[in-house]
């Protein structure tokens, strides 16, 4: 039980860090496209600043949003696994992907169609974020399967 | 002896508190229970036009609010930050009764909308000869960041602020769209031949300046165009706007995104203009006026910027492109959406929200 909770927290943190990576990438790549002098050190320092700021000084702590989305998605996956015979890695991977995708799609409904996560405005951005959710969910499913072995 | 000293100290304290709280002004409520008052245009001391974001154009006639809104206002999209917004009188209003309105206009049959500016002739209680002068392109899906303020340049051309639409912020750096721009048109909707980008085939010819976010106040003083704009979290700006100039948003900014993310780590770049003042944290600047009245001689020559957060007015002493002093005033009436000067020297405030008020600031 304790190990599961730790793994859940780790998967939430992985997802949060990946979402922030996408946010940072989308801003930095656009700045590069308009000839702003973005250096690797700019990129790294901005990424770490974002990890702090998006969790502690934004309008809503990102990690809390991801945690709520993952808890709901993983709970549904756990219930469905009682009837479905699919590997846990796939089930939780899909759950993680849907959790992040739901977050990106539903947040604008609460804010007059405004995308609070700027990195999720484009279809490419949404796809990348969804893939990051899949990776995080996959990680969680894999930890569960390892324990069964 | 101790009693006398006590009385003396009490007297000093009383006198100090009396004079320390002594303001030179007082408030007079002109109208209340208003539905999101947004833009105010003063015809004369007792006749005032103002917009309500929910779509009504209202008139205070001889000091009394007419109960019925003025008819003939086009349909507006009242959602989010959208609705009936900016209003300005024609420089020759006394002769031609012409006004200009800026609002969020729904695209028929679609989920998109855009910033639209119309001119119309004000009759007794209706708008006639309504003509569309400008529609921002392309349309947006969001109901935010319209800008929607207007000012006249000395040559009679009309400046319109067009916000970045929130989700489209990068478009402020490109000249093929109207997001994050100041637009300049003639009062018949045609494009002045001396606009800065008319000969640029890759640019929309109405564009006058670019790289703006959500411009909420604009005034022209002795030919100098002052404009204020909302930053994101922090980075609200007061700029001197000039033709063809790039004001940098979102490539340079002093603010952060609402998520907390860094939009840009840069605050300066060659070829991008710096604000003459910026605010971190945000004050959410809204309307702006330049005061030249006689009622408050000590305030003459100041810019007044109304602010929504926490709700006050910033009196800014400027010397062309230098800010000499900032003073916070009127911080006890709530969020202030607009501020205008009245010909009698008073100032008129529009407070924000579903129970907004128009308040006149007069001397005691």
Interface residues (C-beta under 8 A of the other chain):
Chain A: X20 X23 X24 X27 X30 X31 X34 X36 X37 X38 X42 X45 X46 X49 X50 X53 X54 X55 X56 X57 X58 X59 X60 X62 X112 X113 X114 X115 X116 X117 X118 X121
Chain B: X79 X80 X81 X141 X142 X143 X144 X166 X167 X169 X170 X173 X233 X251 X256 X257 X258 X259 X260 X261 X262 X263 X264 X265 X266 X269
